[in-house]
């Protein structure tokens, strides 16, 4: 059988070529896949570097080649009401080190100790603590003279080195290393108080960063501080580990100028403040008290003219103990206390305004007021007797005001307390204000209601009480207390809230009663000759931590609040003294007379009507002495002016015929806060007696 030529074709060869083609096809696919994969991988990283992490890497790169310096804003100035500078900024220097440039840290530390003070160890630790650091603080906001002293010392080293080099005939290098190489400076500012520690409790202070941390420096920090600027500088690459980055030519990449802070003018009179601080300290020392406060307030405007508290403190060396005692605070604003009998003006005003009593209406007041197992009594043992409202307030009868509260009713009485803002913030522009404490009327017991009527069982601040007296002086209008009176950079008149808390006629009737407190009551030593002095004494028991009140000698707060009626001023002055020696003869009354006599002289206050001559009761004498004294040390504005010297306070003795003011609790020590009993009101015949005949 003949073979077909086609059948003899080499099939294996054909099959091999096909296999080769398949092999190359697979390799091409792998290569393509690998190429695509690499392309995707590279693309991903390019996107990651140029897009996703571009900002991060850019910042890292910038951090390596740039340095950012803060340009501190100049803080605004604080002025008193008379234009005196209370707080301002002065030029200062902040000293820092670049450890990477320092040759011998120990020698450098010793030199810094010799110029700046401090210890060698503190500077050595700062320089060596972080071996990679290029910036560590050495001293912040110091006097520029210290910068100059370091520069002078460094220049001496340089001069000596140059002399040494030239003596050997060598060329002087561009940079000469000295033991002070690496110590550098930033231009800065420092807060300064031209009056030292006077007014420090009010003005406050700033920290090392220039931020207000207390007083008005803190309250108005957002106005005073301004906005810091910054300077971004590009630096060259570091040549070696021991070298430091060098600024490049035209190296300032960015500069934002700081915005200076704004100034403020406050109501404080720094000379009046100095007088008050010095004399409050004298009285506190004489009467052995370590907790006393005083405040001078303009009832017509709410402006706080001066306020001080004991203990005072020294700005330069305040201790932790002083801070714990509240020395850095204006305690007339921040510290709550039970006001005692000064608070009786509120129940008297309510009784007058509601028509319950006039000043001369008479009320039957038993010797003791029994409320089940509780007994309320007056500070002086007496028989059952009739008392007018004037007599009740002038002689500070706890029983009298308790009976008035019964007739007024707790709900209505509470409305007056809420109208006065008790238990709430006054919103004075000072940090740390206390709102005081006042229980809701829904939880009052009858004994608690009686307690509150004579100023126990609630807490207020001295500022709140002064504001109440300010409202009485201001025809019943209560002004919001404040310090800020102007912002010079803004031509805007500041306004503050006011509200009518008593009717004007009520305050005029009440003033007649408060005048009696001075002419015939416990406040006789508060008289200011030539004026109609009105006011109210207070002697409040200090509650114990376990509840109720103790009867131990010395557990009292003595206070007096008042003003000069029928005069050209509505200045109210109030002071309080905790646990003074001989508390029965309150230092607050005589202190009022001394301070308000000075106030009348300083502000040229004049009586608007002829003031009555104060008639002292038989056997009673006033310890106040009129003296001419040089008050230049106390900041008096008038040389040789007649005034009333605080030295007269050293001779204060208990006035004969006057017993200790109201303590607000029975001698049995019974707590008057927690009774759930009810009071049986006296009959209308016993309550308000007819005096027409």
PAVEX-899239 format. One record per residue (C-alpha): residue number from 1; residue in three letters; x, y, z. Coordinates in steps of 0.25 Angstrom, whole numbers, plus 5000, padded with zeros to 4 digits. Example, Ala and Ser with C-alpha at 12.3 -4.5 7.8 and 13.67 -1.06 7.14 Angstrom:
   resi   resn      X      Y      Z
      1    ALA   5049   4982   5031
      2    SER   5055   4996   5029
END
This chain:
   resi   resn      X      Y      Z
      1    UNK   5000   5000   5000
      2    UNK   5006   5013   4996
      3    UNK   5008   5023   5007
      4    UNK   5003   5037   5006
      5    UNK   5014   5047   5006
      6    UNK   5006   5056   5016
      7    UNK   5005   5044   5026
      8    UNK   5021   5045   5027
      9    UNK   5021   5060   5032
     10    UNK   5028   5061   5045
     11    UNK   5016   5062   5055
     12    UNK   5026   5063   5067
     13    UNK   5032   5075   5062
     14    UNK   5018   5081   5060
     15    UNK   5014   5077   5074
     16    UNK   5027   5083   5080
     17    UNK   5025   5096   5074
     18    UNK   5011   5097   5080
     19    UNK   5017   5094   5094
     20    UNK   5027   5105   5092
     21    UNK   5017   5115   5088
     22    UNK   5009   5111   5101
     23    UNK   5021   5112   5109
     24    UNK   5024   5126   5104
     25    UNK   5010   5130   5106
     26    UNK   5010   5126   5121
     27    UNK   5023   5134   5123
     28    UNK   5017   5146   5116
     29    UNK   5005   5145   5125
     30    UNK   5014   5144   5138
     31    UNK   5022   5156   5133
     32    UNK   5010   5164   5130
     33    UNK   5004   5161   5144
     34    UNK   5017   5164   5151
     35    UNK   5018   5177   5143
     36    UNK   5004   5181   5146
     37    UNK   5006   5177   5161
     38    UNK   5019   5185   5162
     39    UNK   5012   5197   5155
     40    UNK   5001   5196   5165
     41    UNK   5011   5195   5177
     42    UNK   5019   5207   5172
     43    UNK   5006   5215   5169
     44    UNK   5001   5212   5183
     45    UNK   5013   5217   5190
     46    UNK   5014   5229   5181
     47    UNK   5000   5233   5184
     48    UNK   5003   5229   5199
     49    UNK   5015   5238   5199
     50    UNK   5010   5250   5190
     51    UNK   4995   5250   5195
     52    UNK   4992   5242   5207
     53    UNK   5004   5245   5216
     54    UNK   5009   5257   5209
     55    UNK   5005   5266   5220
     56    UNK   5011   5257   5231
     57    UNK   5024   5256   5223
     58    UNK   5024   5271   5220
     59    UNK   5022   5274   5235
     60    UNK   5033   5265   5239
     61    UNK   5043   5271   5229
     62    UNK   5039   5285   5233
     63    UNK   5041   5281   5247
     64    UNK   5055   5276   5244
     65    UNK   5059   5289   5236
     66    UNK   5051   5299   5244
     67    UNK   5050   5305   5258
     68    UNK   5037   5312   5263
     69    UNK   5038   5324   5273
     70    UNK   5027   5329   5281
     71    UNK   5025   5345   5280
     72    UNK   5019   5348   5294
     73    UNK   5007   5358   5293
     74    UNK   5008   5369   5303
     75    UNK   4997   5368   5313
     76    UNK   4988   5379   5316
     77    UNK   4989   5389   5327
     78    UNK   4980   5390   5339
     79    UNK   4977   5404   5344
     80    UNK   4970   5408   5357
     81    UNK   4958   5418   5356
     82    UNK   4968   5430   5358
     83    UNK   4977   5425   5346
     84    UNK   4988   5419   5355
     85    UNK   4995   5407   5349
     86    UNK   4991   5394   5357
     87    UNK   4997   5384   5347
     88    UNK   5006   5385   5335
     89    UNK   5016   5378   5326
     90    UNK   5031   5382   5326
     91    UNK   5042   5377   5317
     92    UNK   5048   5364   5322
     93    UNK   5057   5353   5317
     94    UNK   5055   5338   5316
     95    UNK   5068   5330   5316
     96    UNK   5069   5317   5310
     97    UNK   5080   5307   5306
     98    UNK   5083   5299   5294
     99    UNK   5090   5287   5300
    100    UNK   5096   5282   5287
    101    UNK   5105   5294   5286
    102    UNK   5110   5294   5301
    103    UNK   5124   5289   5302
    104    UNK   5125   5286   5317
    105    UNK   5111   5285   5324
    106    UNK   5117   5286   5338
    107    UNK   5125   5298   5336
    108    UNK   5113   5305   5329
    109    UNK   5104   5301   5341
    110    UNK   5114   5307   5351
    111    UNK   5115   5320   5343
    112    UNK   5100   5321   5342
    113    UNK   5099   5319   5357
    114    UNK   5109   5331   5359
    115    UNK   5101   5340   5351
    116    UNK   5086   5336   5353
    117    UNK   5087   5330   5367
    118    UNK   5079   5317   5369
    119    UNK   5088   5304   5370
    120    UNK   5098   5298   5360
    121    UNK   5091   5285   5361
    122    UNK   5078   5291   5355
    123    UNK   5085   5297   5343
    124    UNK   5093   5284   5341
    125    UNK   5081   5275   5341
    126    UNK   5074   5284   5332
    127    UNK   5085   5284   5322
    128    UNK   5088   5269   5323
    129    UNK   5074   5263   5325
    130    UNK   5071   5261   5310
    131    UNK   5084   5258   5302
    132    UNK   5076   5261   5289
    133    UNK   5069   5274   5293
    134    UNK   5072   5287   5286
    135    UNK   5064   5296   5295
    136    UNK   5063   5296   5310
    137    UNK   5058   5307   5319
    138    UNK   5068   5313   5329
    139    UNK   5061   5325   5335
    140    UNK   5048   5331   5330
    141    UNK   5044   5346   5330
    142    UNK   5056   5351   5337
    143    UNK   5062   5365   5338
    144    UNK   5069   5369   5325
    145    UNK   5081   5372   5333
    146    UNK   5084   5358   5335
    147    UNK   5084   5355   5320
    148    UNK   5094   5366   5319
    149    UNK   5102   5360   5330
    150    UNK   5103   5347   5323
    151    UNK   5107   5354   5310
    152    UNK   5118   5362   5317
    153    UNK   5123   5349   5323
    154    UNK   5123   5342   5310
    155    UNK   5130   5354   5303
    156    UNK   5141   5353   5313
    157    UNK   5144   5339   5310
    158    UNK   5144   5342   5295
    159    UNK   5154   5354   5297
    160    UNK   5163   5345   5305
    161    UNK   5162   5334   5294
    162    UNK   5165   5344   5283
    163    UNK   5177   5349   5291
    164    UNK   5182   5335   5293
    165    UNK   5181   5332   5278
    166    UNK   5187   5345   5273
    167    UNK   5199   5343   5283
    168    UNK   5202   5330   5275
    169    UNK   5201   5337   5261
    170    UNK   5189   5329   5257
    171    UNK   5177   5333   5250
    172    UNK   5164   5336   5258
    173    UNK   5153   5326   5254
    174    UNK   5139   5331   5251
    175    UNK   5133   5324   5263
    176    UNK   5140   5323   5277
    177    UNK   5134   5313   5287
    178    UNK   5133   5318   5301
    179    UNK   5127   5312   5314
    180    UNK   5115   5320   5311
    181    UNK   5113   5316   5297
    182    UNK   5099   5310   5296
    183    UNK   5093   5320   5305
    184    UNK   5083   5328   5298
    185    UNK   5072   5339   5300
    186    UNK   5057   5342   5296
    187    UNK   5052   5356   5297
    188    UNK   5040   5355   5307
    189    UNK   5031   5363   5316
    190    UNK   5028   5361   5331
    191    UNK   5016   5365   5339
    192    UNK   5019   5376   5349
    193    UNK   5010   5382   5360
    194    UNK   5015   5396   5364
    195    UNK   5008   5396   5377
    196    UNK   5014   5382   5382
    197    UNK   5004   5374   5390
    198    UNK   4994   5385   5392
    199    UNK   4981   5381   5386
    200    UNK   4987   5367   5382
    201    UNK   4974   5360   5387
    202    UNK   4966   5368   5377
    203    UNK   4976   5370   5365
    204    UNK   4981   5355   5365
    205    UNK   4993   5350   5358
    206    UNK   4998   5342   5346
    207    UNK   5006   5330   5344
    208    UNK   5019   5328   5337
    209    UNK   5012   5327   5324
    210    UNK   5006   5340   5326
    211    UNK   4992   5334   5328
    212    UNK   4983   5340   5339
    213    UNK   4981   5330   5351
    214    UNK   4974   5339   5361
    215    UNK   4966   5351   5364
    216    UNK   4963   5361   5353
    217    UNK   4975   5356   5345
    218    UNK   4967   5343   5344
    219    UNK   4953   5349   5342
    220    UNK   4958   5357   5330
    221    UNK   4969   5349   5325
    222    UNK   4962   5348   5311
    223    UNK   4962   5363   5310
    224    UNK   4976   5366   5316
    225    UNK   4985   5354   5310
    226    UNK   4984   5358   5295
    227    UNK   4989   5348   5284
    228    UNK   5003   5343   5283
    229    UNK   5010   5343   5270
    230    UNK   5021   5334   5264
    231    UNK   5033   5334   5256
    232    UNK   5037   5322   5248
    233    UNK   5052   5321   5244
    234    UNK   5058   5311   5234
    235    UNK   5071   5305   5239
    236    UNK   5083   5298   5232
    237    UNK   5085   5283   5233
    238    UNK   5093   5279   5246
    239    UNK   5107   5277   5241
    240    UNK   5111   5267   5253
    241    UNK   5106   5262   5266
    242    UNK   5113   5272   5273
    243    UNK   5110   5284   5264
    244    UNK   5096   5291   5264
    245    UNK   5087   5296   5253
    246    UNK   5091   5309   5247
    247    UNK   5081   5319   5243
    248    UNK   5081   5321   5228
    249    UNK   5081   5334   5220
    250    UNK   5067   5340   5219
    251    UNK   5063   5329   5228
    252    UNK   5050   5335   5234
    253    UNK   5039   5327   5227
    254    UNK   5027   5333   5234
    255    UNK   5025   5344   5244
    256    UNK   5012   5347   5251
    257    UNK   5012   5359   5260
    258    UNK   5006   5358   5274
    259    UNK   4993   5366   5277
    260    UNK   4994   5374   5289
    261    UNK   4984   5371   5300
    262    UNK   4974   5382   5304
    263    UNK   4974   5391   5316
    264    UNK   4963   5391   5327
    265    UNK   4960   5402   5338
    266    UNK   4954   5396   5351
    267    UNK   4946   5403   5362
    268    UNK   4957   5400   5372
    269    UNK   4963   5413   5379
    270    UNK   4977   5408   5382
    271    UNK   4980   5418   5392
    272    UNK   4967   5415   5399
    273    UNK   4970   5400   5398
    274    UNK   4984   5403   5404
    275    UNK   4977   5410   5416
    276    UNK   4967   5399   5418
    277    UNK   4977   5388   5418
    278    UNK   4987   5394   5427
    279    UNK   4976   5398   5437
    280    UNK   4969   5385   5436
    281    UNK   4982   5378   5440
    282    UNK   4984   5387   5452
    283    UNK   4970   5384   5457
    284    UNK   4971   5369   5455
    285    UNK   4984   5369   5462
    286    UNK   4979   5376   5474
    287    UNK   4967   5367   5475
    288    UNK   4974   5354   5473
    289    UNK   4966   5350   5460
    290    UNK   4972   5343   5448
    291    UNK   4960   5344   5440
    292    UNK   4954   5358   5437
    293    UNK   4948   5364   5424
    294    UNK   4943   5378   5420
    295    UNK   4937   5384   5408
    296    UNK   4934   5399   5403
    297    UNK   4923   5399   5393
    298    UNK   4916   5410   5385
    299    UNK   4901   5407   5387
    300    UNK   4897   5416   5376
    301    UNK   4906   5409   5365
    302    UNK   4910   5396   5371
    303    UNK   4924   5399   5369
    304    UNK   4934   5393   5379
    305    UNK   4943   5404   5384
    306    UNK   4952   5395   5393
    307    UNK   4951   5381   5400
    308    UNK   4962   5374   5408
    309    UNK   4963   5361   5416
    310    UNK   4971   5356   5427
    311    UNK   4981   5349   5426
    312    UNK   4987   5358   5415
    313    UNK   4999   5352   5407
    314    UNK   5012   5356   5401
    315    UNK   5013   5354   5386
    316    UNK   5028   5350   5386
    317    UNK   5027   5340   5397
    318    UNK   5013   5334   5398
    319    UNK   5012   5321   5406
    320    UNK   5003   5309   5404
    321    UNK   4998   5311   5418
    322    UNK   4994   5325   5414
    323    UNK   4987   5320   5401
    324    UNK   4979   5310   5410
    325    UNK   4974   5321   5419
    326    UNK   4969   5329   5407
    327    UNK   4980   5339   5407
    328    UNK   4980   5341   5392
    329    UNK   4964   5343   5391
    330    UNK   4955   5354   5394
    331    UNK   4948   5347   5405
    332    UNK   4937   5358   5405
    333    UNK   4933   5351   5392
    334    UNK   4937   5337   5393
    335    UNK   4935   5333   5408
    336    UNK   4921   5330   5413
    337    UNK   4917   5333   5427
    338    UNK   4904   5334   5436
    339    UNK   4901   5348   5437
    340    UNK   4894   5349   5450
    341    UNK   4887   5361   5454
    342    UNK   4891   5370   5442
    343    UNK   4881   5361   5435
    344    UNK   4869   5367   5443
    345    UNK   4868   5378   5434
    346    UNK   4861   5369   5424
    347    UNK   4850   5365   5433
    348    UNK   4848   5379   5438
    349    UNK   4847   5384   5423
    350    UNK   4837   5373   5420
    351    UNK   4829   5377   5432
    352    UNK   4829   5392   5428
    353    UNK   4826   5389   5414
    354    UNK   4814   5379   5417
    355    UNK   4808   5389   5427
    356    UNK   4809   5379   5438
    357    UNK   4816   5390   5447
    358    UNK   4821   5404   5447
    359    UNK   4834   5408   5454
    360    UNK   4826   5412   5466
    361    UNK   4816   5400   5467
    362    UNK   4817   5392   5479
    363    UNK   4818   5377   5480
    364    UNK   4817   5368   5493
    365    UNK   4830   5360   5494
    366    UNK   4831   5350   5505
    367    UNK   4844   5347   5512
    368    UNK   4846   5334   5505
    369    UNK   4839   5328   5493
    370    UNK   4837   5313   5494
    371    UNK   4836   5305   5482
    372    UNK   4833   5291   5488
    373    UNK   4847   5287   5493
    374    UNK   4854   5299   5487
    375    UNK   4856   5312   5494
    376    UNK   4859   5325   5487
    377    UNK   4863   5337   5496
    378    UNK   4870   5351   5495
    379    UNK   4884   5354   5498
    380    UNK   4880   5361   5511
    381    UNK   4871   5354   5521
    382    UNK   4858   5363   5523
    383    UNK   4844   5361   5527
    384    UNK   4832   5360   5518
    385    UNK   4831   5374   5511
    386    UNK   4825   5382   5500
    387    UNK   4835   5386   5489
    388    UNK   4833   5395   5477
    389    UNK   4839   5391   5464
    390    UNK   4849   5402   5466
    391    UNK   4853   5396   5479
    392    UNK   4853   5382   5474
    393    UNK   4863   5385   5463
    394    UNK   4871   5395   5471
    395    UNK   4873   5385   5483
    396    UNK   4874   5373   5474
    397    UNK   4863   5365   5479
    398    UNK   4863   5351   5474
    399    UNK   4849   5348   5480
    400    UNK   4843   5361   5474
    401    UNK   4848   5357   5460
    402    UNK   4843   5343   5461
    403    UNK   4829   5348   5465
    404    UNK   4829   5357   5453
    405    UNK   4833   5345   5444
    406    UNK   4821   5337   5449
    407    UNK   4812   5348   5446
    408    UNK   4818   5351   5432
    409    UNK   4818   5336   5428
    410    UNK   4830   5328   5423
    411    UNK   4825   5328   5409
    412    UNK   4825   5343   5408
    413    UNK   4838   5345   5416
    414    UNK   4844   5335   5406
    415    UNK   4839   5344   5394
    416    UNK   4847   5355   5400
    417    UNK   4859   5347   5402
    418    UNK   4858   5342   5387
    419    UNK   4856   5357   5383
    420    UNK   4869   5360   5389
    421    UNK   4876   5349   5382
    422    UNK   4880   5341   5394
    423    UNK   4885   5327   5392
    424    UNK   4889   5332   5378
    425    UNK   4901   5338   5371
    426    UNK   4902   5353   5370
    427    UNK   4910   5351   5357
    428    UNK   4921   5360   5362
    429    UNK   4932   5360   5353
    430    UNK   4942   5353   5362
    431    UNK   4945   5338   5362
    432    UNK   4941   5328   5373
    433    UNK   4929   5336   5377
    434    UNK   4920   5329   5388
    435    UNK   4905   5329   5386
    436    UNK   4903   5326   5400
    437    UNK   4893   5316   5405
    438    UNK   4878   5317   5407
    439    UNK   4869   5305   5408
    440    UNK   4856   5305   5400
    441    UNK   4844   5309   5408
    442    UNK   4837   5296   5406
    443    UNK   4847   5289   5416
    444    UNK   4847   5300   5426
    445    UNK   4843   5297   5440
    446    UNK   4837   5307   5449
    447    UNK   4850   5308   5457
    448    UNK   4858   5309   5444
    449    UNK   4849   5321   5440
    450    UNK   4851   5328   5453
    451    UNK   4866   5325   5452
    452    UNK   4867   5332   5438
    453    UNK   4859   5344   5443
    454    UNK   4871   5347   5452
    455    UNK   4882   5343   5442
    456    UNK   4885   5329   5446
    457    UNK   4882   5316   5438
    458    UNK   4886   5323   5425
    459    UNK   4899   5327   5419
    460    UNK   4903   5340   5411
    461    UNK   4915   5347   5407
    462    UNK   4919   5360   5412
    463    UNK   4917   5366   5398
    464    UNK   4903   5361   5398
    465    UNK   4900   5368   5412
    466    UNK   4907   5381   5407
    467    UNK   4898   5381   5395
    468    UNK   4885   5380   5403
    469    UNK   4890   5392   5411
    470    UNK   4893   5398   5398
    471    UNK   4879   5396   5393
    472    UNK   4874   5403   5406
    473    UNK   4883   5415   5404
    474    UNK   4879   5415   5389
    475    UNK   4864   5417   5391
    476    UNK   4861   5402   5390
    477    UNK   4869   5400   5377
    478    UNK   4880   5389   5377
    479    UNK   4891   5390   5367
    480    UNK   4899   5379   5362
    481    UNK   4913   5379   5369
    482    UNK   4925   5380   5360
    483    UNK   4939   5384   5358
    484    UNK   4940   5387   5343
    485    UNK   4937   5402   5340
    486    UNK   4943   5404   5326
    487    UNK   4951   5398   5315
    488    UNK   4959   5410   5309
    489    UNK   4961   5403   5295
    490    UNK   4946   5403   5293
    491    UNK   4937   5415   5294
    492    UNK   4926   5408   5300
    493    UNK   4919   5411   5313
    494    UNK   4917   5399   5322
    495    UNK   4904   5396   5328
    496    UNK   4900   5387   5339
    497    UNK   4887   5381   5344
    498    UNK   4878   5388   5355
    499    UNK   4865   5384   5362
    500    UNK   4855   5390   5371
    501    UNK   4856   5381   5384
    502    UNK   4849   5390   5394
    503    UNK   4839   5402   5392
    504    UNK   4846   5416   5394
    505    UNK   4837   5419   5405
    506    UNK   4840   5406   5412
    507    UNK   4855   5409   5412
    508    UNK   4853   5423   5417
    509    UNK   4845   5417   5429
    510    UNK   4855   5407   5431
    511    UNK   4866   5417   5432
    512    UNK   4859   5424   5443
    513    UNK   4860   5411   5451
    514    UNK   4874   5408   5447
    515    UNK   4878   5422   5452
    516    UNK   4873   5418   5465
    517    UNK   4883   5406   5465
    518    UNK   4894   5416   5466
    519    UNK   4888   5427   5474
    520    UNK   4882   5417   5485
    521    UNK   4886   5403   5482
    522    UNK   4898   5394   5481
    523    UNK   4904   5402   5469
    524    UNK   4907   5415   5477
    525    UNK   4922   5414   5475
    526    UNK   4919   5414   5460
    527    UNK   4915   5429   5460
    528    UNK   4922   5438   5450
    529    UNK   4922   5452   5456
    530    UNK   4914   5462   5447
    531    UNK   4906   5451   5440
    532    UNK   4894   5443   5441
    533    UNK   4900   5430   5443
    534    UNK   4891   5418   5440
    535    UNK   4894   5403   5442
    536    UNK   4892   5390   5449
    537    UNK   4901   5382   5458
    538    UNK   4902   5367   5457
    539    UNK   4908   5356   5466
    540    UNK   4906   5342   5459
    541    UNK   4909   5329   5466
    542    UNK   4918   5320   5457
    543    UNK   4911   5307   5454
    544    UNK   4918   5294   5458
    545    UNK   4922   5283   5448
    546    UNK   4913   5274   5456
    547    UNK   4901   5283   5454
    548    UNK   4895   5293   5463
    549    UNK   4903   5304   5471
    550    UNK   4912   5303   5482
    551    UNK   4912   5312   5494
    552    UNK   4928   5313   5496
    553    UNK   4934   5327   5498
    554    UNK   4939   5333   5485
    555    UNK   4931   5325   5475
    556    UNK   4925   5337   5468
    557    UNK   4926   5347   5456
    558    UNK   4924   5361   5460
    559    UNK   4920   5371   5449
    560    UNK   4914   5384   5446
    561    UNK   4908   5390   5433
    562    UNK   4904   5404   5430
    563    UNK   4905   5417   5423
    564    UNK   4904   5432   5424
    565    UNK   4890   5436   5422
    566    UNK   4885   5450   5417
    567    UNK   4899   5452   5411
    568    UNK   4905   5454   5397
    569    UNK   4909   5439   5396
    570    UNK   4903   5425   5397
    571    UNK   4916   5418   5401
    572    UNK   4913   5406   5409
    573    UNK   4924   5400   5418
    574    UNK   4923   5387   5425
    575    UNK   4933   5379   5433
    576    UNK   4933   5365   5440
    577    UNK   4943   5359   5451
    578    UNK   4943   5345   5454
    579    UNK   4945   5341   5469
    580    UNK   4951   5355   5473
    581    UNK   4955   5356   5488
    582    UNK   4944   5363   5496
    583    UNK   4934   5361   5485
    584    UNK   4923   5368   5494
    585    UNK   4930   5381   5490
    586    UNK   4930   5379   5475
    587    UNK   4942   5384   5468
    588    UNK   4933   5386   5455
    589    UNK   4926   5398   5461
    590    UNK   4938   5406   5464
    591    UNK   4945   5402   5452
    592    UNK   4933   5407   5443
    593    UNK   4934   5420   5450
    594    UNK   4949   5421   5447
    595    UNK   4948   5417   5433
    596    UNK   4936   5425   5429
    597    UNK   4942   5437   5435
    598    UNK   4954   5435   5426
    599    UNK   4944   5433   5414
    600    UNK   4936   5445   5417
    601    UNK   4949   5453   5417
    602    UNK   4956   5447   5405
    603    UNK   4943   5448   5396
    604    UNK   4939   5461   5402
    605    UNK   4925   5455   5406
    606    UNK   4916   5466   5412
    607    UNK   4903   5465   5420
    608    UNK   4891   5469   5413
    609    UNK   4883   5473   5426
    610    UNK   4887   5476   5440
    611    UNK   4891   5463   5447
    612    UNK   4886   5461   5461
    613    UNK   4896   5460   5472
    614    UNK   4897   5446   5477
    615    UNK   4892   5444   5491
    616    UNK   4899   5434   5499
    617    UNK   4891   5426   5509
    618    UNK   4894   5428   5524
    619    UNK   4907   5422   5528
    620    UNK   4911   5420   5514
    621    UNK   4924   5426   5507
    622    UNK   4929   5425   5493
    623    UNK   4943   5420   5491
    624    UNK   4945   5428   5478
    625    UNK   4955   5439   5479
    626    UNK   4957   5450   5469
    627    UNK   4971   5452   5465
    628    UNK   4980   5459   5455
    629    UNK   4990   5449   5450
    630    UNK   4999   5448   5438
    631    UNK   4993   5437   5430
    632    UNK   5003   5438   5419
    633    UNK   5007   5423   5421
    634    UNK   4993   5419   5419
    635    UNK   4992   5426   5406
    636    UNK   4983   5438   5411
    637    UNK   4982   5449   5400
    638    UNK   4982   5461   5409
    639    UNK   4994   5464   5417
    640    UNK   4991   5468   5431
    641    UNK   4976   5466   5429
    642    UNK   4967   5463   5442
    643    UNK   4964   5449   5443
    644    UNK   4960   5438   5452
    645    UNK   4972   5430   5456
    646    UNK   4972   5415   5457
    647    UNK   4981   5416   5469
    648    UNK   4968   5420   5477
    649    UNK   4964   5405   5475
    650    UNK   4974   5400   5484
    651    UNK   4967   5406   5496
    652    UNK   4953   5401   5493
    653    UNK   4947   5395   5505
    654    UNK   4933   5389   5508
    655    UNK   4923   5400   5509
    656    UNK   4915   5400   5523
    657    UNK   4901   5397   5522
    658    UNK   4902   5388   5509
    659    UNK   4902   5373   5510
    660    UNK   4907   5364   5499
    661    UNK   4899   5365   5486
    662    UNK   4890   5354   5481
    663    UNK   4896   5341   5480
    664    UNK   4883   5335   5473
    665    UNK   4882   5322   5482
    666    UNK   4878   5318   5496
    667    UNK   4888   5316   5507
    668    UNK   4884   5301   5507
    669    UNK   4891   5300   5493
    670    UNK   4879   5294   5486
    671    UNK   4880   5294   5471
    672    UNK   4870   5303   5465
    673    UNK   4871   5297   5451
    674    UNK   4864   5283   5452
    675    UNK   4851   5284   5459
    676    UNK   4839   5279   5452
    677    UNK   4829   5286   5462
    678    UNK   4820   5297   5460
    679    UNK   4819   5311   5467
    680    UNK   4806   5315   5473
    681    UNK   4804   5330   5469
    682    UNK   4800   5340   5480
    683    UNK   4786   5345   5479
    684    UNK   4784   5358   5471
    685    UNK   4783   5366   5484
    686    UNK   4796   5361   5488
    687    UNK   4802   5363   5475
    688    UNK   4800   5377   5471
    689    UNK   4797   5386   5483
    690    UNK   4789   5399   5481
    691    UNK   4799   5411   5485
    692    UNK   4789   5422   5481
    693    UNK   4785   5424   5496
END
